[in-house]
């Protein structure tokens, strides 16, 4: 397996123009059976399947390793999920997935992070020798608006299957002030520590109320041995007793980079769609579905922003409170922390349901109502 190493900030899976007629998107809410499904590139929404064809598979297994540190959630979302039409409809397109991952591997006002990303590309699937489906044939004879509403302006032409892993070391602080003091005083903020590296008195004083964690987030990349490491070793530690978590991190990396470890196990592990590529109907010579471009405006953008800020806030609260709950020794305090975690998860679920409603409709009023109801259902958490 070929591993390409990078030392700069991860570029993730970019939403990028591959050529004049194809666009690559982050692989969320997609499976290989959706090849040929319609897509509205302006609203970043899926439509009905109007083309079909022959499934062509190619295999080109390779890996990519990247490191990111001191990254913001906004920058990580942009780099990993891409600028979907300048950022419009990213939440409506990807839901809480777009903020959930980013919130766990980046800095925020109370948390510092260092993250290593590994991407393994395993298989490519594309739809070739394409023809119209019966639905596509019936819709092609109708007016432009109906074609656009049913089939969209493009279709899913290609999917890339693989796995993605983030190994993240984090420092959680109890207040914004404590975090800011640490950032101001500590210039080198690489958080993958070793037990042989002595912590200075200043470092220990600045982090005395904090929590250190080693976490792993995967998309189609979890294996039994990796899960066993996480299940059987501490992943949250107080900052005055971090050795156990440092050991866990070492075990994770030893497994990931061993020739008989992850690279061997991943061959049989489940793979997910890590990106998909759309192609306009005109570029596929299905001119009966290729209609003149109509600017649909940015009416969904405000609803997108309402969901985004609340999703991120709740996920930040959830991650921090959960971390402190893992090291809390007072049962009453721990119970309260976990109760607040549950409230944050409840808030996230309501917002995600609104995003799902918006993703499934072309009616702005339906989306707007769903977002309003989700916002009204939000529960305040004292954080």
Secondary structure, 3 states (H helix, E strand, C coil): CEEEECCCCCCCCCCEECCCCEEEEECCCCCHHHCCEEEECCCCEEEEECEEEEEEEEEEEEEEEEEEECCEHHHHHHHHHCCCCCCCCHHHHHCCHHHHHHHHHCEECCEEEEEEEEEEEEEEEEEEEEEECHHHHHHHCCCHHHHHHHHECEEEEEEEEEEEEEEEEEEECCCHHHHHHHHHHCCCCCCCCCCCCCCCHHHHHHCCCCEEEEEEEEECCCCHHHHHHHHCCCCEEECCCCHHHHHHHHHHHHHHHCCCCHHHHHHHCCCEEEEEEEEECHHHCCCCCCCCCCCCCCCCHHHHHHHHHHHHHHHHHHHHHHHHHHHCCCHHHHHHHHHHHHHHHHHHHHHHHHHHHHHCCCCHHHHHHHHHHHHHCCCCCCC
